[in-house]
Amino acid sequence: MKKSIKLKFIDKLDSNLKLNNGLLQVIIGPRQVGKTTTTLEYLEHEHANRFHYVSGDSVFNASKDWLIEQWHLAFQEQKLLVIDEIQKCENWSEVIKALWDQFKREKKPLNCVLLGSSSLQIQKGLTESLTGRFQLIPVFHWNSEESNRGYHLTFEEYLRYGGYPGSYPFIKSGDWAQFVKQSIISTVIEKDILQFQNVKSPALFKQAFEILISYPAQEISYTKLLGQIQDKGNTDLIKYYISLYEGAFLIKALAKFSENTIKVKSSSPKILPLAPCFYQLSILDEYDSTERGRAFELVVGAQLLRTAEDLYYWREGDFEVDFVLKVGKKIFAIEVKSGRKGKLAGLAKFKEKYSRAYQVVITPENYREFESDPMGYLKATSQ
């Protein structure tokens, strides 16, 4: 049974709008995680009859003229302008930049919220045209607490099916895997990636995703990945594929931690699917102890990415640390344990090399405490 819940990004949106600083509010995140639904519920409650909502996905031609018309209409009615699927609008960043600059010069206040699912397209527009004119509000896949509040998923169910709330009603019907593959993954690949990006072989590109999600929270070389997709290209091809999947909020490729920037860039990636359900698609069965450990590790990693983007892994010889998180000058060395033995030697070795590092161990028993306040937990339990 679905239960309406408020996602945390709404608090940031509400705070930013109350500042009334005139900056564009840009909300980006994965498809089908509640960006639009939650935003509209908030607006109906806090800005009833005082907002003008349109979507680039709901008109045949979201042209430059259409975008200008919506901007002026919202201004005339003195309403908050909300544009969903902004990446579908023609030359959206250049048009918004021109309008924002013009209205600022003429001292015409207009608050505007932009929502989108294609990070690659939106980030390109933000960096090329809208620098200094926006505040970014990220939205994430649902974590276990949100999934439990909204759909009563147990933690074990979350490890297998978690991430996309729209898929949860299909868990018990047996249609879950088909829904995730067709309604989520295929839609993201077709609409958010292939529609905008140049990919020589879409079939190989899709195969690459299936391979990537089968290595959750595991280090794997670009050369091995390239060999798996049976392509004659070079490692730049697989790096390009990974960057596209990262931009669509499907995976994150973690680099090996080093204070030498060159070593960081040249390291083999550790593949982190951003929703545990992706790993389940490669298993389609109950997890054994090793698979469950990997699923738990990727869940921890995804939660850490909510805290800071500077997330790495570390390995030297036989010694390894699951995650290394940099927050300002602080370094947290984080081990994830789910019944596996003999891993803490990596923490000790890392501490020898980086004496200022804080050591943290996360287990299923303390995970909920960690998830509710990741930074607070890291600071309170680090050694």
C-alpha positions in Angstrom: 0.0 0.0 0.0 1.5 3.3 -1.1 1.8 6.0 1.5 2.6 9.6 0.5 5.9 10.8 2.0 7.9 14.0 1.8 11.3 13.5 0.3 14.2 15.4 1.8 14.9 17.5 -1.3 11.7 19.4 -0.6 13.2 20.9 2.5 16.0 22.3 0.5 13.6 23.7 -2.2 11.4 25.3 0.5 14.4 26.9 2.2 15.8 28.2 -1.1 12.5 29.7 -2.2 12.0 31.4 1.1 15.4 33.1 0.7 13.8 34.8 -2.4 17.3 35.5 -3.9 16.0 35.3 -7.5 18.2 32.3 -8.4 16.9 29.5 -10.6 16.1 26.4 -8.6 17.2 23.3 -10.6 16.0 19.9 -9.4 17.7 16.9 -11.1 17.7 13.2 -10.4 16.7 9.8 -11.7 13.4 9.1 -13.4 10.5 7.7 -11.4 11.7 8.6 -8.0 9.0 11.2 -7.2 10.6 14.5 -8.3 7.4 15.8 -10.0 4.9 14.2 -7.7 6.6 15.4 -4.5 7.3 18.9 -5.9 3.6 19.3 -7.0 2.4 18.1 -3.6 4.6 20.7 -1.9 3.5 23.5 -4.2 -0.2 22.7 -3.7 0.3 22.8 0.0 2.7 25.8 0.3 2.0 27.8 -2.9 -1.6 26.9 -3.8 -2.9 28.9 -6.8 0.4 30.8 -6.8 2.4 28.6 -9.3 2.3 28.0 -13.0 3.3 24.4 -13.9 4.2 23.2 -17.4 6.2 20.3 -18.8 8.3 20.0 -21.8 7.1 16.4 -22.1 3.4 17.4 -22.5 3.6 19.6 -25.6 4.2 18.5 -29.2 6.9 21.2 -29.7 8.5 22.8 -26.6 10.0 25.5 -28.8 11.8 28.7 -27.9 8.6 30.7 -28.4 6.7 28.3 -26.1 9.3 28.7 -23.4 9.2 32.5 -23.6 5.4 32.5 -23.5 5.4 30.4 -20.3 7.9 32.8 -18.7 5.9 35.9 -19.5 2.6 34.3 -18.5 4.0 33.4 -15.1 5.3 36.9 -14.6 2.0 38.5 -15.7 0.1 36.4 -13.2 2.8 36.9 -10.5 3.2 33.2 -10.0 6.1 30.8 -9.4 7.1 29.3 -12.7 7.7 25.5 -12.6 9.0 23.8 -15.8 9.3 20.0 -15.7 11.4 18.0 -18.1 13.2 21.2 -19.1 15.8 19.3 -21.2 13.0 18.6 -23.7 12.7 22.3 -24.5 14.5 23.6 -27.5 17.7 25.5 -26.6 16.4 25.7 -23.1 19.5 27.0 -21.4 20.2 29.8 -23.8 16.5 30.9 -23.7 16.3 30.8 -19.9 19.6 32.7 -19.6 18.4 35.5 -21.9 15.1 35.8 -20.0 16.7 35.6 -16.6 19.3 38.3 -17.5 16.7 40.5 -19.1 14.3 40.4 -16.1 17.2 41.0 -13.7 18.3 44.1 -15.6 14.7 45.4 -15.6 14.3 44.5 -11.9 11.3 42.2 -12.6 11.2 39.5 -9.9 10.3 36.0 -11.1 11.0 32.8 -9.2 11.5 29.8 -11.4 11.9 26.0 -10.6 13.3 23.7 -13.3 13.1 19.9 -13.1 14.8 17.3 -15.3 15.9 13.7 -15.5 18.8 13.9 -18.0 21.7 15.0 -16.0 24.0 15.1 -19.0 21.8 17.5 -20.9 21.0 19.7 -17.9 24.6 19.9 -16.6 25.8 20.9 -20.0 23.2 23.7 -20.1 24.0 24.8 -16.6 27.7 25.0 -17.1 27.7 26.5 -20.6 24.9 29.1 -20.1 23.6 29.5 -16.6 26.7 29.8 -14.4 26.0 31.9 -11.3 22.3 31.9 -12.0 21.1 28.7 -10.3 21.1 26.6 -7.2 21.2 22.8 -7.8 19.0 20.5 -5.8 19.8 16.8 -6.3 17.2 14.0 -5.9 18.3 10.4 -5.2 16.9 6.9 -5.5 14.8 6.0 -2.5 16.8 4.6 0.4 15.5 1.9 2.8 13.9 4.3 5.2 11.9 6.1 2.5 11.0 2.7 0.9 9.7 1.4 4.3 7.7 4.6 5.0 6.2 4.7 1.6 5.6 1.0 0.8 6.5 -0.9 4.0 9.5 -2.6 2.3 11.6 -4.6 4.8 15.3 -4.1 4.7 15.8 -7.5 3.0 13.3 -6.6 0.4 15.1 -3.3 -0.1 18.4 -5.0 -0.7 16.8 -6.9 -3.6 14.2 -4.5 -5.1 15.1 -1.1 -3.7 15.5 2.3 -5.5 12.5 3.0 -7.7 9.2 3.3 -5.8 7.1 2.9 -9.0 8.4 -0.7 -9.2 7.4 -1.7 -5.7 3.7 -2.6 -6.4 5.0 -5.2 -8.9 7.2 -7.1 -6.5 4.5 -9.6 -5.4 2.8 -9.8 -8.8 5.9 -11.3 -10.5 6.1 -8.5 -13.0 8.8 -6.6 -11.2 11.8 -7.4 -13.3 9.9 -6.7 -16.6 8.7 -3.4 -15.2 12.2 -2.3 -14.2 13.7 -3.3 -17.5 11.1 -1.9 -19.8 9.6 1.1 -17.9 12.7 2.3 -16.2 16.0 1.2 -17.7 14.9 1.1 -21.4 13.2 4.4 -21.0 16.3 6.0 -19.4 18.6 4.6 -22.1 16.3 5.6 -25.0 15.0 9.0 -23.8 17.9 10.3 -21.6 20.9 8.9 -23.4 20.5 7.7 -27.0 18.2 10.5 -27.9 20.8 13.1 -27.1 24.2 11.3 -27.3 26.2 9.8 -30.1 26.5 6.0 -29.5 27.8 4.0 -32.5 26.3 0.7 -31.4 23.2 1.0 -29.2 23.1 -2.8 -28.8 26.6 -3.0 -27.4 25.9 0.0 -25.3 22.9 -1.7 -23.7 24.9 -4.9 -23.2 27.6 -2.9 -21.4 25.0 -1.8 -18.8 24.0 -5.5 -18.1 27.7 -6.2 -17.6 28.4 -3.2 -15.4 25.5 -4.0 -12.9 26.8 -7.6 -12.6 29.9 -6.2 -10.8 28.4 -4.3 -7.9 30.8 -2.7 -5.5 33.7 -4.5 -7.3 36.9 -3.1 -8.9 37.3 -4.1 -12.5 39.7 -2.9 -15.2 38.5 -1.0 -18.2 40.3 -3.6 -20.4 38.3 -6.5 -18.9 35.1 -4.6 -19.3 35.9 -3.9 -22.9 36.6 -7.6 -23.5 33.3 -8.5 -21.9 31.3 -6.5 -24.5 33.3 -8.0 -27.3 34.1 -4.7 -29.0 37.2 -3.9 -31.0 37.4 -0.4 -29.6 39.8 0.9 -27.0 39.3 1.6 -23.3 38.1 5.1 -24.1 35.0 3.5 -25.4 34.1 1.9 -22.1 35.0 5.0 -20.3 32.5 6.9 -22.5 29.8 4.3 -21.9 30.3 4.6 -18.2 30.2 8.4 -18.3 26.8 8.2 -20.1 25.4 5.8 -17.5 26.7 8.0 -14.7 25.0 11.0 -16.2 21.7 9.2 -16.3 21.9 8.3 -12.6 22.3 4.6 -13.2 25.8 3.9 -11.9 28.8 5.6 -10.3 32.4 4.6 -11.1 34.5 5.2 -8.1 38.2 5.9 -8.6 41.0 4.5 -6.3 41.9 7.0 -3.6 45.3 8.6 -3.9 46.7 12.0 -3.1 48.4 11.8 -6.5 45.8 13.1 -9.0 47.3 11.2 -12.0 47.0 7.9 -10.1 43.4 8.6 -9.3 42.5 9.3 -13.0 44.3 6.2 -14.3 42.9 3.7 -11.7 40.5 0.9 -12.5 36.9 1.8 -11.5 34.9 0.3 -8.7 31.4 -0.1 -10.1 28.6 1.2 -7.9 25.0 0.7 -9.2 23.0 3.5 -7.7 20.0 1.3 -6.8 20.2 -2.2 -5.4 17.5 -3.4 -7.8 20.0 -3.3 -10.6 22.1 -6.0 -9.1 19.0 -8.1 -8.5 18.3 -7.9 -12.2 21.6 -9.8 -12.9 20.7 -12.5 -10.2 16.9 -12.8 -10.3 17.0 -15.1 -7.3 17.6 -15.0 -3.6 21.0 -13.7 -2.7 23.6 -16.0 -1.2 25.8 -14.6 1.5 28.4 -13.2 -0.9 25.8 -11.6 -3.1 23.9 -10.2 -0.1 27.2 -8.7 1.1 27.7 -7.0 -2.2 24.2 -5.7 -2.3 24.6 -4.2 1.2 27.9 -2.6 0.3 26.4 -0.9 -2.8 23.5 0.4 -0.6 26.1 1.9 1.8 28.0 3.4 -1.1 24.8 5.0 -2.6 24.0 6.5 0.8 27.5 7.9 1.1 27.1 9.6 -2.3 24.2 11.5 -0.9 26.6 13.0 1.6 29.5 14.0 -0.6 30.6 13.4 -4.2 34.3 12.8 -3.3 33.9 9.1 -2.7 36.6 6.6 -3.6 37.8 3.1 -2.8 41.4 2.1 -1.8 43.6 -0.9 -2.4 47.3 -1.7 -2.0 48.4 -5.3 -2.6 46.1 -7.5 -0.5 44.9 -4.6 1.6 41.7 -2.7 0.8 39.2 -0.3 2.1 35.6 -0.4 0.8 35.1 3.4 0.7 37.1 6.5 1.3 35.1 9.7 1.8 36.6 13.1 1.6 34.7 15.9 3.2 36.8 19.1 3.2 40.1 18.2 4.9 38.6 15.2 6.6 39.2 11.7 5.3 36.9 8.8 6.4 38.1 5.2 5.7 34.9 3.1 5.7 34.6 -0.7 5.9 31.3 -2.4 5.2 30.9 -5.7 7.0 28.0 -8.1 6.6 29.3 -11.2 8.3 32.6 -11.5 6.2 35.7 -11.8 8.3 39.2 -10.5 8.1 38.7 -7.2 6.4 39.8 -4.7 9.1 43.4 -5.1 8.2 42.8 -2.8 5.3 41.7 0.0 7.7 44.9 -0.4 9.8 47.1 -0.3 6.7 45.3 2.8 5.3 45.7 4.5 8.7 49.4 3.8 8.5 49.6 5.6 5.2 47.2 8.4 6.0 47.5 9.0 9.7 44.8 11.8 9.7 42.2 9.4 8.4 39.2 8.5 10.6 38.2 4.8 10.6 34.5 3.7 10.5 32.8 0.2 10.3 29.3 -0.1 9.0 27.3 -3.3 9.5 23.6 -4.3 9.0 23.1 -3.8 12.8 24.1 -0.1 12.7 23.1 0.7 9.2 19.8 2.4 10.1 21.6 4.8 12.4 24.1 5.5 9.7 21.4 6.1 7.0 19.4 8.5 9.1 22.3 10.9 9.5 25.4 9.7 7.6 27.8 12.5 8.5 26.6 12.6 12.1 27.2 8.9 12.3 30.7 9.0 10.7 31.8 11.8 13.1 30.4 10.1 16.1 31.8 6.6 15.5 35.1 7.3 13.7 38.3 6.4 15.4 
